[in-house]
Amino acid sequence: MKTILYSDNFRTALHTPITREHEHDLRCALHALMLELLQHPERKHDPILQDMLLQSRLRLRALQHLVDATRGEHEFALQRCELRSLLEDLCAAADLLLRPHGRSVTFTAPRERMDIACAPQELTRLALELLANALLHTHGKEIAVAMRRNARTVHVTVESTGQIDLERLHQHAQQPGSGASAMLRTAWLHRGTLLWLQRNEKSVASLKLPTDLDSMQSSAYDSPDLVDLLADRCSPVYVGLAQVI
């Protein structure tokens, strides 16, 4: 019987080049391999198995960065999304996963609904990448996510104690396939802006998105809830925060 180590999924997932041409085969193989690895809960402390799972998540994250950074406007499908609920559940899931590591995520926003037209999966990856950047590049124990809305825009900030190397971040933003490049491209396709700045000894990422409800399509996005995000070990939260959890 073939073991995971020598399975077809393993070879395809961990050795196929990360390119747009290989996206479908690579994405399918990575998901299949992660599910295969998670079928062995009795081996959850096996360092070889856990390293394979981590490498699978990191490769999927790198593939998603490449796709998002090179995504064309014709590939960008907008849906009606209740952004407040989506971000609140992402932050709550991240907080629960980070607590054992001595870090936390807080989320503050008005209680009102915040419907916008967005590409939900791409925006989910952008939000998780903002959290991952703050966790990786600053020493703050608490990452504060805040959200507010005015007549025309939704404003999301991710703030943490410490300094991000803005020059290095700018260099990475020029490299297609990097996390910074993917985030900026996703913000641009939403007709929004994404900026990083230093303020009061803290690093802040500032994302502004237009609400523009008049152009919103009728289809609504049913975002996964907190339980789904945590129960599915292949969910975007586990992939997006792979380096820090």
C-alpha positions as CSV (number, residue, x, y, z in Angstrom):
1,M,0.0,0.0,0.0
2,K,1.3,3.4,-0.9
3,T,2.2,5.7,2.0
4,I,1.5,9.4,2.1
5,L,5.2,10.0,1.5
6,Y,5.2,8.3,-1.9
7,S,1.6,9.1,-3.0
8,D,0.8,10.8,-6.3
9,N,-0.7,13.7,-4.3
10,F,2.6,14.2,-2.4
11,R,4.7,14.3,-5.6
12,T,2.4,16.6,-7.4
13,A,1.7,18.9,-4.5
14,L,5.3,19.4,-3.3
15,H,7.2,19.3,-6.6
16,T,5.0,21.0,-9.2
17,P,6.2,24.5,-10.0
18,I,4.1,27.3,-8.6
19,T,2.8,28.9,-11.8
20,R,-0.5,30.0,-13.2
21,E,-0.3,27.2,-15.8
22,H,-0.2,24.6,-13.0
23,E,-2.7,26.3,-10.8
24,H,-5.6,23.8,-11.1
25,D,-3.5,20.6,-10.8
26,L,-1.4,22.1,-8.0
27,R,-4.4,23.4,-6.0
28,C,-6.3,20.1,-6.3
29,A,-3.2,18.1,-5.3
30,L,-2.5,20.3,-2.3
31,H,-6.0,20.1,-1.0
32,A,-6.0,16.3,-1.5
33,L,-2.7,16.0,0.3
34,M,-3.7,18.1,3.2
35,L,-6.9,16.1,3.6
36,E,-4.8,12.9,3.4
37,L,-2.4,14.2,6.1
38,L,-5.3,15.1,8.4
39,Q,-6.8,11.6,8.3
40,H,-4.2,10.6,10.9
41,P,-5.1,12.4,14.1
42,E,-3.1,9.8,16.1
43,R,0.0,11.2,14.3
44,K,-0.7,14.8,15.0
45,H,2.6,15.1,16.9
46,D,4.6,13.3,14.2
47,P,7.1,16.0,13.1
48,I,7.4,14.5,9.6
49,L,3.7,14.6,9.0
50,Q,3.3,18.0,10.5
51,D,6.1,19.4,8.4
52,M,4.5,18.0,5.3
53,L,1.2,19.7,6.3
54,L,3.0,23.0,6.9
55,Q,4.8,22.8,3.6
56,S,1.5,22.1,1.8
57,R,-0.2,25.1,3.4
58,L,2.8,27.4,2.6
59,R,2.8,26.2,-1.0
60,L,-0.9,26.9,-1.3
61,R,-0.4,30.3,0.2
62,A,2.3,31.1,-2.3
63,L,0.1,29.9,-5.1
64,Q,-2.7,32.1,-3.9
65,H,-0.3,35.1,-3.7
66,L,0.8,34.5,-7.3
67,V,-2.8,34.2,-8.6
68,D,-4.0,37.2,-6.7
69,A,-1.0,39.3,-7.8
70,T,-1.5,38.5,-11.4
71,R,-5.3,38.4,-11.5
72,G,-6.9,40.2,-14.4
73,E,-10.0,42.4,-14.1
74,H,-12.0,39.9,-16.2
75,E,-11.3,37.2,-13.5
76,F,-12.6,39.4,-10.7
77,A,-16.3,38.6,-9.8
78,L,-18.0,40.9,-7.3
79,Q,-20.7,39.7,-4.9
80,R,-22.8,41.2,-2.1
81,C,-20.9,40.6,1.1
82,E,-21.6,41.6,4.7
83,L,-18.0,42.6,5.5
84,R,-18.4,43.3,9.2
85,S,-19.5,39.7,9.9
86,L,-16.8,38.2,7.6
87,L,-13.9,40.1,9.3
88,E,-15.3,39.5,12.8
89,D,-15.3,35.7,12.3
90,L,-11.8,35.8,10.6
91,C,-10.4,37.8,13.6
92,A,-12.1,35.5,16.1
93,A,-10.8,32.4,14.5
94,A,-7.3,33.9,14.3
95,D,-7.5,34.9,17.9
96,L,-8.4,31.4,19.1
97,L,-5.5,29.9,17.1
98,L,-3.0,32.4,18.3
99,R,-3.8,32.4,22.0
100,P,-1.7,29.3,22.8
101,H,1.2,31.2,21.2
102,G,0.9,34.2,23.4
103,R,-0.6,36.5,20.7
104,S,-4.1,37.8,20.2
105,V,-6.4,39.6,17.7
106,T,-9.0,42.1,18.7
107,F,-11.8,43.4,16.5
108,T,-13.8,46.6,16.9
109,A,-16.6,47.9,14.6
110,P,-20.0,49.5,14.8
111,R,-22.8,47.0,15.2
112,E,-24.4,48.1,11.9
113,R,-24.3,46.0,8.8
114,M,-21.6,46.9,6.3
115,D,-22.6,45.5,2.9
116,I,-20.2,46.1,0.1
117,A,-19.5,44.7,-3.4
118,C,-16.4,42.6,-3.2
119,A,-14.6,39.4,-4.3
120,P,-15.0,37.6,-0.9
121,Q,-12.3,34.9,-1.3
122,E,-9.7,37.4,-2.5
123,L,-10.7,39.9,0.3
124,T,-10.5,37.1,2.9
125,R,-6.9,36.3,1.8
126,L,-6.0,40.0,1.9
127,A,-7.3,40.3,5.5
128,L,-5.4,37.2,6.6
129,E,-2.2,38.4,4.9
130,L,-2.5,41.7,6.8
131,L,-2.8,39.8,10.1
132,A,0.1,37.5,9.1
133,N,2.3,40.5,8.2
134,A,1.6,42.1,11.5
135,L,2.3,38.9,13.4
136,L,5.5,38.2,11.5
137,H,7.1,41.6,11.4
138,T,6.1,43.3,14.6
139,H,6.6,42.2,18.2
140,G,3.2,43.3,19.5
141,K,1.3,40.7,21.5
142,E,-2.0,42.1,20.4
143,I,-3.1,42.8,16.8
144,A,-5.9,45.4,16.8
145,V,-8.3,45.3,13.8
146,A,-10.8,48.2,13.6
147,M,-13.5,48.9,11.1
148,R,-15.6,52.0,10.4
149,R,-17.8,53.2,7.6
150,N,-18.9,56.5,6.1
151,A,-21.2,57.3,3.2
152,R,-18.9,56.1,0.5
153,T,-16.1,53.9,2.0
154,V,-15.3,51.2,4.5
155,H,-12.0,51.8,6.3
156,V,-10.2,48.8,8.0
157,T,-7.0,49.2,10.0
158,V,-4.7,46.6,11.3
159,E,-2.4,47.9,14.0
160,S,0.4,46.4,16.2
161,T,3.3,47.6,18.3
162,G,6.6,47.6,16.5
163,Q,8.0,48.7,13.2
164,I,7.7,47.1,9.8
165,D,10.6,47.8,7.4
166,L,8.7,50.0,4.9
167,E,11.6,50.1,2.4
168,R,11.7,46.3,2.3
169,L,7.9,46.1,2.0
170,H,8.1,48.5,-0.9
171,Q,10.6,46.3,-2.6
172,H,8.5,43.2,-2.1
173,A,5.5,45.0,-3.5
174,Q,7.4,45.2,-6.9
175,Q,7.7,41.4,-7.0
176,P,4.7,39.7,-8.7
177,G,3.8,36.7,-6.5
178,S,4.8,38.3,-3.2
179,G,2.2,38.8,-0.4
180,A,2.5,42.6,-0.6
181,S,2.0,42.6,-4.4
182,A,-1.1,40.3,-4.0
183,M,-2.6,42.6,-1.4
184,L,-2.0,45.7,-3.4
185,R,-3.5,44.1,-6.5
186,T,-6.6,42.9,-4.7
187,A,-7.1,46.4,-3.2
188,W,-6.7,48.0,-6.6
189,L,-9.2,45.6,-8.2
190,H,-11.7,46.6,-5.5
191,R,-11.0,50.3,-6.5
192,G,-9.6,50.7,-3.0
193,T,-6.3,51.8,-1.4
194,L,-3.9,50.0,0.9
195,L,-1.2,51.9,2.8
196,W,1.3,51.1,5.5
197,L,2.5,53.7,8.0
198,Q,4.2,54.1,11.4
199,R,2.2,55.9,14.1
200,N,2.9,56.2,17.8
201,E,5.5,53.4,17.8
202,K,3.0,51.2,16.0
203,S,2.8,49.8,12.5
204,V,-0.5,50.4,10.8
205,A,-2.0,48.9,7.6
206,S,-4.9,51.0,6.3
207,L,-7.3,49.6,3.8
208,K,-10.1,51.7,2.3
209,L,-12.8,50.1,0.1
210,P,-15.7,51.8,-1.7
211,T,-19.2,50.6,-0.8
212,D,-20.7,51.4,-4.2
213,L,-23.9,49.5,-3.6
214,D,-25.4,50.6,-6.9
215,S,-23.0,48.4,-8.9
216,M,-23.5,45.4,-6.6
217,Q,-24.7,42.2,-8.1
218,S,-27.7,40.5,-6.7
219,S,-25.9,37.3,-5.7
220,A,-24.9,37.3,-2.0
221,Y,-21.9,35.6,-0.5
222,D,-22.6,33.2,2.3
223,S,-19.4,33.5,4.3
224,P,-18.2,30.6,6.5
225,D,-18.9,31.1,10.2
226,L,-16.4,30.8,13.0
227,V,-17.1,27.1,13.6
228,D,-16.5,26.2,10.0
229,L,-13.3,28.2,9.8
230,L,-11.9,26.4,12.8
231,A,-13.3,22.9,12.1
232,D,-11.9,22.8,8.5
233,R,-8.2,22.4,8.9
234,C,-7.8,23.3,5.2
235,S,-9.7,26.6,5.7
236,P,-8.2,29.9,4.6
237,V,-7.3,30.8,8.2
238,Y,-5.0,27.8,8.6
239,V,-3.4,28.5,5.2
240,G,-3.1,32.3,5.7
241,L,-1.6,32.0,9.2
242,A,0.5,28.9,8.5
243,Q,3.8,30.6,9.4
244,V,2.5,31.8,12.8
245,I,0.3,28.9,14.1
